[in-house]
């Protein structure tokens, strides 16, 4: 039975990229865990004079349990995907959700509901909620995501994607709220009141959860290896930051009265529209450049740089149609590199490749840029263009002479040996490209056969 590679299953990247992702995930989880433990240790120092109280339990122990529970659950999620690890991850996610869920109940019902309630119900009844509502809700939602984080089908997958989307929305709102407040762009709101320690814990936890979830659901485009994935990863940071930068600039402009009040909406709207248009143009140009590269790769022979059979058929067919439309002559030259198999067997494939590259260079130097030059097989080349029968005959003779004068150092100074056949379209009937190729191929084999008879 084939042994599965858990890293390859978890991360559809190349090996170096997989290692980098895992390292970032471990660093984020370690940072979140250390901050949570640090908050707990700092709080313990404050208890030297007061002892353990239900207030301390509610305000300190609840966030620590939620944070460490999510850290441990995510650690099992990025480990080897065994049934034991998945079960442990889900149990820890439920443990992490308990204090945050109790805190939300406290907010909704006006009663104390936290871990303190389980330890000391009488004292806890008068204690305030442990966490801000947005933090408690975020922990509950993160725990819900961890329960179904590996789901790739059915309704559980949609629930996981929805949780990941909302978590991304919440953490962006919290981080931008604090940044706007620090930059004095806006005042404190409920979202901005997220404790810095909680924000420093939630941000890496949500990042790790999102990176794990992206491998299974709707966000898989962000972790793929194709062109679309590379574009998505390159544009995601820009698209996420651009709205916040635009909003910050808009508020600054309005406050400084840099634009007349009656023109603010029109000018800012026009600026946003042109910015979006410019960004669209950049994306489109990037995609077009990649499309051209793909076309070149799909139509070009990697070794020689000439067109391959697919590219030859496409371009030669177009050239043939143009020639027929304008009643111009059209010819095909079929070239076979003699002795390539014997060279590969005796001197190695490296020398054979050198012969192919030299032949391609000779064809490129001999024919015009408007002619279609291709390597259409292992040792076979073809040239198509607007030649008369006399013109293609002269071109074939010139090519043979230049090949004979070309000494290949890798073959001990031996010249190139080419067998060449050609065909020209008939003015009275329009022959297809395949017909012309077949005729040139037969002429080439007649030439090769005559060479063998001369040797004998």
C-alpha positions as CSV (number, residue, x, y, z in Angstrom):
1,X,0.0,0.0,0.0
2,X,1.3,3.5,-0.9
3,X,2.3,5.5,2.2
4,X,0.7,8.9,2.2
5,X,2.7,12.0,2.8
6,X,0.9,14.1,5.4
7,X,2.8,17.3,4.6
8,X,1.9,16.9,0.9
9,X,-1.7,16.3,1.8
10,X,-1.9,19.3,4.1
11,X,0.0,21.8,1.9
12,X,-0.3,21.7,-1.9
13,X,2.9,23.7,-2.3
14,X,6.4,22.8,-3.4
15,X,8.7,21.4,-0.7
16,X,10.4,24.8,0.2
17,X,7.1,26.6,0.3
18,X,5.6,23.8,2.5
19,X,8.4,24.2,5.0
20,X,8.0,28.0,5.1
21,X,4.2,27.7,5.7
22,X,4.7,25.2,8.5
23,X,7.4,27.4,10.1
24,X,5.1,30.5,10.0
25,X,2.3,28.5,11.5
26,X,4.4,27.2,14.3
27,X,5.8,30.7,15.0
28,X,2.2,32.2,15.1
29,X,1.0,29.5,17.5
30,X,4.0,29.8,19.7
31,X,3.6,33.6,19.9
32,X,-0.1,33.3,20.7
33,X,0.6,30.7,23.4
34,X,3.4,32.7,24.9
35,X,1.3,35.9,25.1
36,X,-1.5,33.9,26.8
37,X,0.9,32.3,29.3
38,X,2.6,35.7,29.9
39,X,-0.8,37.3,30.7
40,X,-1.5,34.5,33.1
41,X,1.9,34.8,34.8
42,X,1.5,38.6,35.1
43,X,-1.8,38.2,36.7
44,X,-0.5,35.7,39.2
45,X,2.0,38.2,40.4
46,X,-0.9,40.5,41.2
47,X,-2.5,37.9,43.4
48,X,0.3,37.8,46.0
49,X,-1.7,40.1,48.3
50,X,-5.3,39.2,47.4
51,X,-5.3,35.5,46.7
52,X,-7.4,33.7,44.1
53,X,-10.8,35.3,43.7
54,X,-13.7,34.6,41.4
55,X,-13.1,38.0,39.8
56,X,-9.6,36.9,38.9
57,X,-10.9,33.6,37.6
58,X,-13.4,35.4,35.4
59,X,-11.2,38.1,34.0
60,X,-7.9,36.1,33.6
61,X,-8.6,32.4,33.5
62,X,-11.4,32.6,31.0
63,X,-9.4,34.3,28.2
64,X,-6.4,32.1,29.0
65,X,-8.4,28.9,28.7
66,X,-9.9,30.1,25.4
67,X,-6.5,31.1,24.0
68,X,-4.5,28.1,25.0
69,X,-7.4,25.8,24.0
70,X,-7.5,27.2,20.5
71,X,-3.6,27.1,20.3
72,X,-3.6,23.4,21.2
73,X,-6.5,22.6,18.9
74,X,-4.7,24.3,16.0
75,X,-1.5,22.5,16.8
76,X,-3.2,19.2,16.4
77,X,-4.9,20.4,13.2
78,X,-1.6,21.1,11.5
79,X,0.0,17.8,12.7
80,X,-0.4,14.5,11.0
81,X,-4.1,14.1,10.2
82,X,-4.8,11.0,12.2
83,X,-8.1,10.2,13.8
84,X,-6.6,10.6,17.3
85,X,-5.3,14.1,16.5
86,X,-8.6,15.2,14.9
87,X,-10.5,14.0,18.0
88,X,-8.1,15.8,20.3
89,X,-8.3,19.0,18.2
90,X,-12.1,19.0,18.4
91,X,-12.1,18.3,22.2
92,X,-9.7,21.2,22.8
93,X,-11.9,23.4,20.6
94,X,-14.9,22.6,22.7
95,X,-12.9,23.4,25.9
96,X,-11.8,26.7,24.4
97,X,-15.4,27.6,23.5
98,X,-16.8,27.1,27.0
99,X,-15.5,30.3,28.8
100,X,-16.2,32.5,25.7
101,X,-19.7,31.0,25.4
102,X,-20.4,31.6,29.1
103,X,-19.3,35.1,28.7
104,X,-21.7,35.7,25.8
105,X,-24.5,34.3,27.9
106,X,-23.5,36.8,30.6
107,X,-23.9,39.6,28.1
108,X,-27.2,38.4,26.8
109,X,-28.9,37.4,30.0
110,X,-27.4,39.9,32.4
111,X,-26.1,37.0,34.7
112,X,-22.6,35.9,35.5
113,X,-21.7,32.9,33.3
114,X,-18.1,32.0,33.2
115,X,-15.6,29.4,34.5
116,X,-15.9,31.3,37.8
117,X,-19.6,30.1,37.9
118,X,-18.4,26.5,37.9
119,X,-15.9,27.1,40.7
120,X,-17.7,29.6,42.9
121,X,-21.3,30.2,41.9
122,X,-22.2,32.5,44.8
123,X,-19.3,34.9,44.4
124,X,-19.4,34.8,40.6
125,X,-22.9,36.0,40.4
126,X,-21.8,39.6,41.0
127,X,-18.8,39.6,38.7
128,X,-18.8,41.4,35.3
129,X,-18.2,39.6,32.0
130,X,-14.6,38.5,31.5
131,X,-14.1,39.5,27.9
132,X,-15.4,42.2,25.5
133,X,-18.3,40.8,23.5
134,X,-16.4,41.0,20.2
135,X,-13.5,38.9,21.7
136,X,-15.9,36.4,23.2
137,X,-17.8,36.0,19.9
138,X,-14.5,35.7,18.0
139,X,-13.3,32.8,20.3
140,X,-16.6,31.0,20.0
141,X,-16.5,31.4,16.2
142,X,-12.9,30.2,16.1
143,X,-13.8,27.2,18.1
144,X,-16.7,26.4,15.8
145,X,-14.3,26.6,12.8
146,X,-11.8,24.3,14.5
147,X,-14.6,21.6,14.8
148,X,-15.1,21.5,11.1
149,X,-11.8,22.9,9.8
150,X,-10.9,19.9,7.7
151,X,-14.3,19.4,6.1
152,X,-14.2,19.4,2.3
153,X,-17.7,18.4,1.4
154,X,-21.4,18.7,2.5
155,X,-22.8,21.5,4.6
156,X,-19.9,21.3,7.1
157,X,-17.6,22.7,4.4
158,X,-19.8,25.7,3.8
159,X,-20.1,26.3,7.6
160,X,-16.3,26.2,7.9
161,X,-15.9,28.6,5.0
162,X,-18.5,31.0,6.5
163,X,-16.7,30.9,9.9
164,X,-13.4,31.6,8.2
165,X,-14.9,34.5,6.3
166,X,-16.5,36.1,9.4
167,X,-13.3,35.6,11.4
168,X,-11.3,37.4,8.7
169,X,-13.9,40.2,8.8
170,X,-13.7,40.5,12.6
171,X,-9.9,40.5,12.8
172,X,-9.5,43.1,10.1
173,X,-12.1,45.3,11.9
174,X,-10.2,45.0,15.2
175,X,-6.8,45.6,13.7
176,X,-7.9,48.5,11.5
177,X,-9.8,50.0,14.5
178,X,-6.7,50.1,16.6
179,X,-4.6,51.5,13.7
180,X,-7.2,54.2,13.0
181,X,-7.3,55.1,16.7
182,X,-3.5,55.2,17.0
183,X,-3.3,57.4,13.9
184,X,-6.1,59.6,15.4
185,X,-8.3,59.1,12.4
186,X,-11.2,57.9,14.4
187,X,-12.2,57.5,18.1
188,X,-12.6,54.3,20.1
189,X,-15.5,52.1,19.2
190,X,-16.6,48.8,20.7
191,X,-14.4,47.0,18.2
192,X,-11.4,49.3,19.0
193,X,-11.7,48.4,22.7
194,X,-10.4,45.0,22.1
195,X,-7.5,44.5,24.6
196,X,-4.1,44.6,22.9
197,X,-3.2,41.2,24.4
198,X,-6.4,39.6,23.1
199,X,-5.7,41.2,19.6
200,X,-2.1,39.9,19.6
201,X,-3.5,36.4,20.4
202,X,-6.4,36.3,18.0
203,X,-4.6,37.7,15.0
204,X,-2.0,34.8,14.7
205,X,-4.6,32.2,15.7
206,X,-7.0,33.3,13.0
207,X,-4.2,33.5,10.5
208,X,-3.2,29.9,11.2
209,X,-6.8,28.7,11.2
210,X,-7.4,30.4,7.8
211,X,-4.2,28.9,6.3
212,X,-5.3,25.4,7.4
213,X,-8.9,25.9,6.2
214,X,-7.8,27.3,2.8
215,X,-6.5,23.9,1.9
216,X,-10.0,22.3,1.9
217,X,-12.7,24.9,1.0
218,X,-13.5,27.9,-1.1
219,X,-10.2,29.7,-0.3
220,X,-8.0,26.9,-1.8
221,X,-7.1,29.3,-4.7
222,X,-4.8,31.0,-2.2
223,X,-2.7,28.0,-1.5
224,X,-2.5,26.4,-5.0
225,X,0.5,26.2,-7.3
226,X,-1.1,27.4,-10.5
227,X,-1.0,30.9,-12.1
228,X,-4.4,31.8,-10.7
229,X,-3.1,31.0,-7.2
230,X,0.1,33.1,-7.7
231,X,-2.0,36.0,-8.8
232,X,-4.4,35.6,-5.9
233,X,-1.6,35.5,-3.4
234,X,0.1,38.5,-4.9
235,X,-3.0,40.6,-5.1
236,X,-4.6,39.6,-1.8
237,X,-2.5,41.9,0.5
238,X,-3.1,44.8,-1.9
239,X,-6.8,44.3,-2.1
240,X,-7.1,43.9,1.7
241,X,-5.1,47.0,2.4
242,X,-6.5,49.3,-0.3
243,X,-9.9,50.0,1.2
244,X,-8.5,50.9,4.6
245,X,-5.9,53.2,3.0
246,X,-8.6,54.8,0.9
247,X,-10.9,55.3,3.9
248,X,-8.0,56.8,6.0
249,X,-7.2,59.2,3.2
250,X,-10.8,60.2,2.7
251,X,-11.2,61.0,6.4
252,X,-8.0,63.0,6.4
253,X,-9.0,65.0,3.3
254,X,-12.4,65.8,4.8
255,X,-11.0,66.9,8.2
256,X,-8.4,69.1,6.6
257,X,-10.9,70.6,4.2
258,X,-8.6,70.1,1.3
259,X,-11.6,69.8,-1.1
260,X,-14.6,72.1,-1.2
261,X,-17.4,70.6,0.8
262,X,-19.9,70.7,-2.1
263,X,-17.4,68.7,-4.3
264,X,-16.1,66.2,-1.8
265,X,-18.4,63.3,-2.8
266,X,-17.9,63.8,-6.6
267,X,-14.1,64.2,-6.4
268,X,-13.6,61.3,-4.0
269,X,-15.9,59.1,-5.9
270,X,-14.0,59.9,-9.2
271,X,-10.7,59.2,-7.5
272,X,-11.9,55.9,-6.2
273,X,-13.2,54.9,-9.7
274,X,-10.0,55.8,-11.4
275,X,-8.0,54.0,-8.7
276,X,-10.1,50.9,-9.3
277,X,-9.7,51.2,-13.1
278,X,-5.9,51.5,-12.7
279,X,-5.8,48.5,-10.5
280,X,-7.9,46.6,-13.0
281,X,-5.6,47.5,-15.8
282,X,-2.5,46.3,-13.8
283,X,-4.2,43.0,-13.1
284,X,-5.3,42.6,-16.7
285,X,-1.8,43.4,-18.1
286,X,-0.3,40.9,-15.7
287,X,-2.8,38.2,-16.7
288,X,-2.2,38.9,-20.4
289,X,1.6,38.6,-20.0
290,X,1.1,35.3,-18.3
291,X,-1.2,34.1,-21.1
292,X,1.5,35.0,-23.7
293,X,4.1,33.1,-21.7
294,X,1.7,30.1,-21.6
295,X,1.1,30.3,-25.3
296,X,4.8,30.5,-26.0
297,X,5.4,27.4,-23.8
298,X,2.6,25.4,-25.4
299,X,3.7,26.3,-29.0
300,X,7.5,26.2,-28.5
301,X,10.0,23.3,-28.4
302,X,11.9,23.6,-25.1
303,X,15.2,22.4,-26.4
304,X,15.6,24.3,-29.7
305,X,13.3,27.3,-29.1
306,X,11.6,26.6,-32.4
307,X,7.8,26.1,-32.8
308,X,6.6,22.5,-31.9
309,X,4.2,20.5,-34.0
310,X,1.2,22.2,-32.5
311,X,2.6,25.7,-33.1
312,X,3.6,24.7,-36.6
313,X,0.2,23.5,-37.6
314,X,-1.5,26.6,-36.2
315,X,0.8,29.2,-37.8
316,X,1.4,27.3,-41.1
317,X,-2.3,26.8,-41.5
318,X,-2.9,30.5,-41.2
319,X,0.0,31.2,-43.6
320,X,-1.4,28.7,-46.1
321,X,-4.9,30.3,-46.0
322,X,-3.3,33.7,-46.6
323,X,-1.3,32.4,-49.6
324,X,-4.4,30.7,-51.1
325,X,-6.4,33.9,-50.7
326,X,-3.8,36.1,-52.4
327,X,-3.0,33.4,-55.0
328,X,0.6,33.3,-53.8
329,X,2.9,30.2,-53.9
330,X,3.3,28.2,-50.7
331,X,5.9,25.5,-49.9
332,X,6.9,23.2,-47.1
333,X,10.4,21.9,-46.4
334,X,10.7,18.7,-44.5
335,X,14.1,18.1,-42.9
336,X,15.4,15.0,-41.1
337,X,18.6,15.0,-39.1
338,X,20.5,11.9,-40.2
339,X,22.1,9.5,-37.7
340,X,20.6,11.1,-34.5
341,X,19.7,7.7,-33.0
342,X,23.1,6.3,-33.6
343,X,24.7,9.5,-32.1
344,X,22.5,9.1,-29.0
345,X,23.5,5.5,-28.6
346,X,27.2,5.9,-29.2
347,X,28.0,9.4,-27.9
348,X,25.1,10.1,-25.6
349,X,22.0,12.2,-25.6
350,X,23.9,15.3,-24.7
351,X,25.7,15.2,-28.1
352,X,22.4,14.4,-29.8
353,X,20.8,17.5,-28.2
354,X,23.7,19.6,-29.4
355,X,23.0,18.4,-33.0
356,X,19.4,19.4,-32.7
357,X,20.3,22.8,-31.3
358,X,22.8,23.3,-34.1
359,X,20.3,22.3,-36.7
360,X,17.7,24.7,-35.3
361,X,20.3,27.6,-35.4
362,X,21.1,26.7,-39.0
363,X,17.5,26.8,-40.0
364,X,16.9,30.2,-38.2
365,X,19.9,31.7,-40.0
366,X,18.9,30.3,-43.4
367,X,15.2,31.3,-43.6
368,X,13.3,34.5,-43.1
369,X,11.6,35.7,-40.0
370,X,8.2,35.5,-41.7
371,X,8.7,31.7,-42.4
372,X,7.4,29.2,-39.9
373,X,10.2,27.1,-38.6
374,X,9.5,24.2,-36.3
375,X,10.8,21.0,-34.8
376,X,7.9,18.6,-35.4
377,X,9.4,15.4,-34.2
378,X,12.4,13.9,-32.5
379,X,14.8,14.4,-35.4
380,X,12.4,16.1,-37.8
381,X,12.1,19.8,-38.7
382,X,9.8,21.7,-41.0
383,X,9.7,25.1,-42.7
384,X,6.7,26.7,-44.3
385,X,6.5,29.9,-46.2
386,X,5.6,31.6,-49.5
387,X,8.2,29.9,-51.8
388,X,7.8,29.0,-55.5
389,X,8.9,25.5,-56.4
390,X,12.2,27.0,-57.8
391,X,12.6,29.1,-54.7
392,X,12.2,26.2,-52.2
393,X,14.5,24.0,-54.3
394,X,17.2,26.7,-54.1
395,X,16.6,27.1,-50.4
396,X,16.9,23.3,-49.8
397,X,20.2,23.2,-51.8
398,X,21.6,26.2,-49.8
399,X,20.6,24.5,-46.5
400,X,22.4,21.3,-47.5
401,X,25.5,23.2,-48.4
402,X,25.5,25.1,-45.2
403,X,25.0,21.9,-43.2
404,X,27.9,20.2,-44.9
405,X,30.1,23.2,-44.0
406,X,29.0,23.2,-40.4
407,X,31.4,21.1,-38.2
408,X,30.1,19.8,-34.9
409,X,32.9,19.8,-32.3
410,X,31.0,17.4,-30.0
411,X,31.0,14.9,-32.9
412,X,34.8,15.2,-33.6
413,X,34.3,17.9,-36.3
414,X,31.9,15.9,-38.3
415,X,29.5,18.0,-40.5
416,X,25.7,18.0,-40.1
417,X,23.9,15.6,-42.4
418,X,20.4,16.5,-43.4
419,X,17.9,14.7,-45.6
420,X,15.5,17.3,-47.1
421,X,12.3,17.0,-49.1
422,X,9.9,19.7,-50.1
423,X,6.4,20.3,-51.7
424,X,4.7,23.2,-53.3
425,X,0.9,23.9,-53.5
426,X,-0.8,23.4,-56.8
427,X,-2.2,26.5,-58.3
428,X,-5.3,24.7,-59.7
429,X,-6.3,22.9,-56.5
430,X,-5.9,24.1,-52.9
431,X,-4.1,21.3,-51.0
432,X,-4.4,21.1,-47.3
433,X,-1.4,21.5,-45.0
434,X,-1.4,17.8,-44.2
435,X,-1.3,17.0,-47.9
436,X,1.8,19.2,-48.3
437,X,3.4,17.8,-45.2
438,X,2.9,14.2,-46.5
439,X,4.3,15.1,-49.9
440,X,7.4,16.7,-48.4
441,X,7.8,13.8,-46.0
442,X,7.8,11.3,-48.9
443,X,10.3,13.4,-50.8
444,X,12.5,13.5,-47.8
445,X,12.4,9.7,-47.5
446,X,13.3,9.3,-51.2
447,X,16.3,11.6,-50.5
448,X,17.3,9.5,-47.5
449,X,16.9,6.3,-49.4
450,X,19.1,7.5,-52.2
451,X,21.8,8.4,-49.7
452,X,21.8,4.9,-48.3
453,X,22.1,3.4,-51.8
454,X,25.1,5.7,-52.5
455,X,26.7,4.4,-49.3
456,X,26.2,0.8,-50.3
